[in-house]
Amino acid sequence: MRPLPSETAKIRTDAGFARFVPWVRSRKFLENFREISMDSIFDEWRHTMKCNLAVISGDGIGPEIVAEAKKVLDAVGTVYGHEFSYTEVLMGGCSIDVHGVPLTDEAIETAKAADAVLMGSIGGNTSTSPWYKLPPDKRPEAGLLKLRKSLNLFANLRPAVLYEELKGACPLKEEIMKDGFDMMIMRELTGGLYFGERKTVEENGVLTAYDSLTYNEKEIRRIARRAFDIAMKRKKKVTSVDKANVLDSSRLWRKVVEEVAKDYPEVALEHMLVDSCAMQLVKNPCQFDVILTENMFGDILSDEASMVTGSLGMLSSASLNETKFGLYEPSGGSAPDIAGKGIANPIATILSAAMMLRYTFDLDKEADAVEAAVKKVLEKGYRTIDIMSEGKQQVGTKEMGDLIAAEIKN
């Protein structure tokens, strides 16, 4: 059957044969041409997408790990017919060097115009970098806080999964982690201590610092609903983490979460104090499904969870607003001590790109393919230095990206 005129026009005008022909080959339609109708081929082609991404490579290892995530996305594009375009945006130390500020208004507008933002890492050595001699609102991290606020990215999702292949890198005892774990940490991202008023003043000859922690019920309610919605698609359990025995903000947090829970009778809710949760993450991590918590607690607990998985280089992250828009980044820092050496682990950034496919573009099949490719490469024994163990083959940043991209194409 010949392509319909409208479909022929779509190929010529939207994607062109340069994209269509490799896609057909990668889908292996030609191997089973007699069993597959042209209607089915073009039906699948109709579901291909053009994805416009703002890319913040950032500082330190950021450019290296983002390059590998883009490589994997391009492999997805080849196999499934999607087209990814990238617009580079400066933020963090590199923006300070060029513009004198960590984030420009123009950069914010570029990010807003994109379908999603893919980010590497920002910041440098806080002891030696001249960036940290600047006022706090001019330092690299201030750019990220401003971007989150400008894009209304209030929900941060950080999955922590122990891969069977990486149990050797897990610092916990065998009897603790033998059954593995798969949790999602849901962190409120635009309120709390990080966004409260702060000042340092001299009072009666003594320097005194003030930081304010503020939450209102609307901020708590919207993040709680996101947590319960995600729990409904998982194991239907939410652990709300607070410090309600001390903080008024936590007592309000607990009250609102309990109100939201009434709308989700299928989801089990438990409350846990943050210090207890920190202990339970290393004592019995498999008990958790979705951990819901405020900004600072989530910042700390997600880093702890990452080390329980074996490496911060394995922990992806998504920050979402009330639409499909999101910012996707690895949970680790800029690691300036290894920047440029080609040894950074790009898997967290690659898995963040998979989250982008799933949550912003609703491309679950493609996200599954990326995650499966990561698992396959690990099964074959390839490791970056941070997750290296005896008997495995060590590879660098670029090689790991090549291996994962190749698995997607196979």
N, C-alpha and C positions, 0 to 999 in steps of 0.2 A: 504493500500500500504506500502510495506517495504521501509525503507530508502535506497537510492542509496548507493552503496559502498563508493563513495567519501564522501557522507554526514556522513555515519557511521564512516569513518576514521576521519572526521573533529571533530566529537564529542569526539572520543577517544583520538586524539592527541592534539587538540587545547584547548578544554575546559574541556572535560571529563564529565562523568555522574554526578560528584559532582556539576557541574554548570548547565548542561543541564536539569536534572530532576527538580530541584527547579524552573528553568525558565519556563518549561512547566506548572508546577503547578500554578505558579504565574500568567501566562497568561490565566489561566482558560480554557485551551484547552480541558481538560478532561471532563469538565461539558457539552461541546457541541461536543463531539468526533464524533458523527455520522454525524454532519453537516460540519465538517472541515476535509479537506483532509490532508494527511501527506505532500503532495507537498507544501501546503500553510504554514504548520508549519515549514518546512525546508527552505522555501523561506525567512521567517522572521528570522530564525536562522542564515541564511547566512549574514544578515546585523548586526549581533552583532559585537562588537568591543572590542579590548584590548587597554586600555588607560593607558599610562605610565605617571604618574604625579610626578613632583618634588614638595615637600611640605615644605614650610617655615613656621613653626608654630610661630617662633619669640619670642617676649617678652610679658610681661604683660598678658592680657587676650587672647593673640594669641593662645596658645596651647588649651585653652578651646573651643574657637569658631571654630577652625579648626577641632577639634575632631568631632563636630556635623556636619560640612559640609561633612566630610568623611563618617560619619554614613548615611547621606542622599544619597550620591553617591553610597554607597554600597547597599542601598535599591533600587536605580535605576538599579544597576547591577543585582540584584536578579530578578526584575520584567521584565527587557528588555533583559537580557542575556549578558550584557556587563561586562567586567572584568577591574576593576580599581586597578592598582598597585601604591604604594606610596614609594618614596625615600625621606627620611628626609634630609633637607639641613639647616645648621646653617647660620643665618644672623642677624645682629643687635647686641644688647647687649650680647646675649647668645654666639655669635661668638667671641666677644671681650673677654669674660671670658675664652673661651677655646683656641682661636688662637691668641688673641692679636690684631686682626683686625676685622672690621665689616663684611667683606666678603672676602673669600679666592678665589684664582684662581680655585682651585678644585671645589668649590661650583658653580662657574660660569659654568664650564664645565658640571657639573651634570645637571644644569638647561637647558643648551643648548641641552643636550642629551634627554631630556624629550619631551613629546608632548605638555605639558603646565605646568605652575607653579601655584599652589594654595598657597596663603599666608594668614597669620593671621595679626599680627601687630608687629611693632618693636619700640624700644625706651623705655625710662623710665621717671622718674621724673627729669625734667631738672634742678631743684633746688637742689636736694639731691643726685642724682645718680652720682657715680664716673665716669660713662661713659662720662659725660658732662664736666669733667675737662680735657679731652683729647683734642688734636688739632682738629679742625673742620673736617679734612679729616679722622679722626680715630673714629668719633662718630657714633652711630647706623645708623642714617639717611644717612650717606655717603655710607653705604653699599647698600641701596635701589637705590640711585642715580647712583651708579656704575653698579648695575644690570640692571637698565633700559637702560643705555647707552650701556652696553655690549650686550644686547639682541635686541638693536635697537627698543625699545618699544616707538614709537613716538606718538601713538594715545591712549588717555585715554578716555574711555566711562563711564560716571556716570549717570545712569538713576535716576530720582527723581519722584516718583509716590506717590500720596496721595490715600491710600486705603480707600475705603468707611468705612471699619471697624475701621479705625484709625483717623477719622475726629475729634474725641474728643481730640486727642493728638496734633492736629494742633494748633499752637498758634495764627493763624489768625482769624479774625472775620468771622462769619458764612456767611455773604453776599459776602465775598471775595472768600472763598474756597468751597462754596456750590456745584459748578459744578465739583469740583476736578481738578486735573491736572496730566499730564504725559509728562515729558520733558526728553531730553537726552542732557547732557552737554558733549561736545566734546572738550577736553583739549589737546593742544600740550604738549608733555611730555619731550622732550629731548633737548630743546633749551631755549632761553630766560635767564632771570636773574639768575635762579638757576644753570645754567651751564656756566655762563660767568666768566670772570676773576674777582678775588676779592683780596683785600689786605687792611691791616690797617697799616698806617705808621705815623710817627711823622714828622710834617712839621712846622717849626718855633716854636717848642715847643708845638704844638697842635696835639693831636691824630686825624687822619683823616682816614675814611673808604671809600673804593671804591668798587662798584659792577657794572659790565657792563652787559647791556641787548642787546643781538645780535640775529637777525634772518636773514636768507637769503631766497630768493624767493623760492628755492626748498623745504625748510622745511615748508614754509607756504602753498605751492601748494599741497603737499601730504596730509597734515592734512585737508585742505579744501575739497579735493576730497572725503576723507573718510566721512566728514560731509554731503556733498551733496548726496553721495551714500546712507547713512542711512536715510536722509530726504526723499528720493524717496520711501522708504519702510514705511514711517510714514505719517505725515500730509503735507509733501512737503513745509516746511518752515524752513529757516535757519536764525538765528539772529547772526550776527558776532559782537563780542564785542571787543572793543579796546579803546585806548586813543589817537585817531588820532589828537585831538586838541592840543596835547602837544608833543607826542613822534614820532620821525622819524620811529622807528620800527613799530609803529602802522599805520603810513601812508603807509608804504610798505605793511603791512598786508592787509589793506583795498584795495589797488590797486590790489594785487594778487587775493584776494578773489573775487573781481568783475570780473576779467578775467576768473576764474574758473566757476563762475556762468553762463557765456555765454554758457557753454556746458550742462547746466541743465535748459532749458527754462521752465520746468514744476515746478521748485522749486522757491518759492518766497524768495528773499533775502532782509533783512533789516540790517542796521548798527545801533549799539547802543553803546554809551560810557559806560565804565565800572561802573562809579558811578551811572549813570541812571539805568543800568541793576540791580545793587544791590538794588535800590529802587523799581524797577518794580517787582522783585522777591517776595517782600512782599506785594506789592500793587495789582498786577494782574498777578499771576503766570500762570494762564491758557492760557495766550497769547502765551506762548513759546512752540515750538516743539523741534528743535535742536538748542542749543546754542554752537557756535563755538568760541573758544578764545585761547589765548596764555597761557603759563605755569602758571605764578603766578596768573593772573586773574582767571583762571580756578580752581586753588587750593582754592582760597577764595570763589568764587561764588558757587562751588559745596558743600562746607561745609554749606554755608548759605541755599542753596536749601534743604540740608538734614534736617535742623532744621524746615523748613517749612513743611516737610513731617511728622514731629512729633518726629523723633529721628534719630541721626546719625547711630544708630544700624540697621536701615532699608535700608541704602543706599549701594548698591553693586557697583562694579567697575571692569572694564576690561581694560588692557593695551595691545595693539596689535602692532605687527610689520607688515611688508609688506606681510607676509605669513599668515597662519592660527594660528601661534604660539601666545600665549598670557599669561600674568600674571594676575591672578584674585585675588582680595583682597577686603575686606570691606573698606569703605571710612573713618571709624573712626580710632582713635588712639589706643594706647596700654592700656589706662586706668589703670595705675598701682595702683590707689587707690582702685579698686574693683577686682584686679587680685586674683585668688584663692578662691573667695567667691562664685563662682557658680551662679552669678546673671547676668552676661553679656548677652546681646542679640546676639544670633548667626545668626539671620535671614539675615543680610547683607552678611555674609560669605556664607550662604546657597544659597542666590540669586546670589552671585558671581559665585558659582559653577554651577548654572543654566546657567549663561552667558557663562561659559566655554563650557558646553554641546552644546550651540547654535553656538557660534562663532568659536571655534576651531574644534569641532567634527561634526558639522552640524547635531546634534541630536535635532532637533526642538521639536519633540514630547516629548522627555524626559525632555527637558527644560520646556516645557509647564506643564508637570506633576509636576515638583518641584514647579513652581510658583503657580499652582492651589492648591497644598498641603499647601503651606504657607497661601494662602487666606482662605482655608477651616479651618485651625487651628484658624486663627484670627476670622472667622465667628462664631466659637464655643465659643469664648470669652476668649481664653487663651492669656496671656500677660506676658512678662518679665517686670521687675520693671520700666524700662525707658519709656515704653508705657502703663503703668498701668492706668486704669481709674475705676471709681466707677461701681460696679456691675460685674466686670470681675474677672477671676480667675488668680492669679499670679503664675507663674511657674519659675523655674530656667533655667540655660543654658542647662543642660543635658535633662531636661524634655521637653523643647521646641524642641530640636533635635529629641527626641523619638517620639513626637507627629507628627512632619512633616514626619519623615520616615514611621510611621505607616499609614499615609494617602496615601503615595505613594504605599504602599503594598496592600491597601484595594481595 
